[in-house]
Amino acid sequence: MLAREQRQRVVDLCVALSSQGYLAATGGNVSLRLDPDHFVVTPSSVDYFTMSARDICVIRLSDLARVDGARAPSVETGLHARVLSRRPDVGCCIHTHQPLASAFALLGEALTVDEPRARACLGPRVPLVGYLPSGTKPLAWLLGRTVRPDCNAYLMRNHGALCCGRDVEQASLAVELLERLAGDCLRRRIAARAAGDAARESALLGLIHILESA
């Protein structure tokens, strides 16, 4: 079996991400660069907790041909190939449907990164990639157009997030920091909405008091 160690590392990463709630069932996918010409990627429709190293697919980057692997590769293999081709410094890509970041993908909003540690990992901004059907060449092309050298996280409209890094550790950290960033943004938005509702209620009560006193 080719690249046994790297394929097992992808399996271990998927189990860890699933245990943390970033991956679930068969949703999402993970890739790891082997060399300038090849990468490994998770298979299509296989539960992460039953996946084995033999299931992980070895892919040729130039034409997405499967070189080794017991199953068909993820339908999102093209997404990973685009990032790996555009970013030679990237060694690992993780596509998730993580809940809080996915909320902003559904809202259709990019995120600004202000916190220094998150900014150092994710970049100054998490861009939004417009909607195109999942698993299609047009979506991979659109993501490829959005990829920037200083950006390690992308939101895909109605389709979750893609994080990347020079290795497994940095890509995993990007997933974690993106979720934390999205959570902080949502909490601020909820707090602002609650404050606005309270202010409107106070103004309404004041108006009622004026009218009753007239």
N, C-alpha and C positions, 0 to 999 in steps of 0.2 A: 504494500500500500504506500503510495506516494505521500510525502509530507505528513507522516503519522502524528508527529509531535504538534505541529501547527493545527492540524484538524482536531486533535483532542483539546487543544487550547480553546478553539472556537466553541466546542461542546461545553467545556467548563464555564466559559464566559456566558453562554446562553442560559445555563442553569442558574448562575449567580444573578444575572439580570432578571430572570423570571422570579426568583426568590425575593427580589427587591421590588417587584411589581412593575418593572419597566417593560417586560415582555410577558405575553400570556398566550397559552395554548400554542397555536402556530403563527400568531401575528408577529410581524416584524422580521428582520433578518440581519445577519452579521457577516462581514467579510474581513479577511486578513491577507495582506500582501505577502507573497512568498519570495518573489524576486521581481526584477523589472518587467517580466513578461507574463507572470502568473499570479493568481490569487486564489484563495479558497473562500467559499460562500456556503451558507446554510442551504439545505434542500427545501423543496416546496412541500408544504402541508405535512410536516412531521412535528409532533409534539416535542418540545424541548427536553422534557423529562424522560423521553424514550429514545432520544437521538443518540447515535453512536458516531465515533470518528469515521467509520466507513461510510456513513451517510453524507458526510460533508463533501462537497464537490470541488474539484480542482479545475479552475477555469483559465483558459488562455485569454489574456487581456486584449489582444489585437482583434479577435473575432468572436469572443465569448464561447468558443468551443469547449465542451467538457472533456478534459483530459483524463480525469479519474473521478470515481464516486459512484456509489450504488444507486443513487436516486437522481431525479431531475433537479436541477438547481432552482433556487428561488426565482419567481417571476420578476423580482426586482433586481436581478443580477446586473442589468444595464445601469441602474442607478449607481451601484457601487463602482462599476467600471468607469463611469463618467468621472466620479470623484477621484478615483485612483489615477486616471489618465491625466486629469487637469492638475492634480496635486501630487507630484512625485515624492513630496515629503510626508504624505499620509501613509500610514501602515495599517490602519484599522478603521472600518466604518460600521456604524450601528444605526439601523433604522428601527425606530420604536413607535408604538402608539401610547407612550407614557401619558397618563391622564391629564396632568396640569398643562404641560406644553401642548398637548393635543387640543386643549380648550382654546388656546390662542390660534392654533391652526384652523379650528372651526370658526372662530371669530374673524379670521382673515387679517390678523394683525402681526406685524413684525415686533420685535422686542429690542429695546435699548439696554445695553449692559453697562452699568455704572460701577458696581462693586469691584474693587481692584482684582481680587483673586479670580472672580468669574470672568472679568474682562481679559485677564492674562491667558485664560484657557479658551474661552469662547470667541473672543474678539470683541470689538466695540458694539456690534449689532448682530442680532439673529434675524436674517432676512426671511421674507415670506416668498415662497415659490408658488406661482399661480396654479390653479387646479387643472389637471389633466388626468385621464383615467389611470389608475394604478397598473403597474406592470407593462406599460406601453413605452415604445421608443420616444414618442413626443414628450412624455414626462421626464425621461432620462435626459433628453436634449435640453429641456427647460431648466432642469436642475443644473446641468453642466454650464449653462449660460450664467447662472447665478453664483457659481462657486468662485470664491475669492481667497487669496493666499493668507489673509488675516482673519478668516472666519471659519470656525470649526463646528458650527451648529446652524441648521436650516429648518425652518418650518415649511411643510408642504400643505397647501390649502386642502382641508378636509381629509388629510392623510398622514397626520402625525409629524414626526421629526426625523432628521438624519444628523447624527453627530459623528465627528471624525477626529483623529489624532495621530501623532507619529507612531503610537503603539497602543496595545490593548489598554494599558493603564490610563493614558491621556484621553482616549476615546470614551472609556467608562466614566472618567471624571467629568467629561463634557456632558454626558447624559445626566449625571447627578446634579451638576451645577445649573444646567438648563431647567431641570424640574424645580429646583429651588428658586431660580429667577422667576419662573412662571408663577409659582406659588406666592412669592412676595408681591408680584404685580397684581394678581387676583385679590389678595388680601387688601391692598391699598385701594383697589377699585371698589370693593365691597364696603370698606370703611367710608370712602368718599360718598358712595351712594347712600349709606345709612345716615351720614351727617347731613346730606342734602335733604333727605326725607324728614329728618328731625327739624331742620330749619323751616321747611315748608309747613310742617305741622304746627310749629310755634307761631309762624306768621298767620296761619289760618285761625288758630285759637285767639290771637290778638285781634284779628278782624271781627270775629264773632263777639268778643268782649266789647269792642267799640260799638257794634251794631246794637247789642243788647242794652248798652248804656245810653244810647241816643234817645 
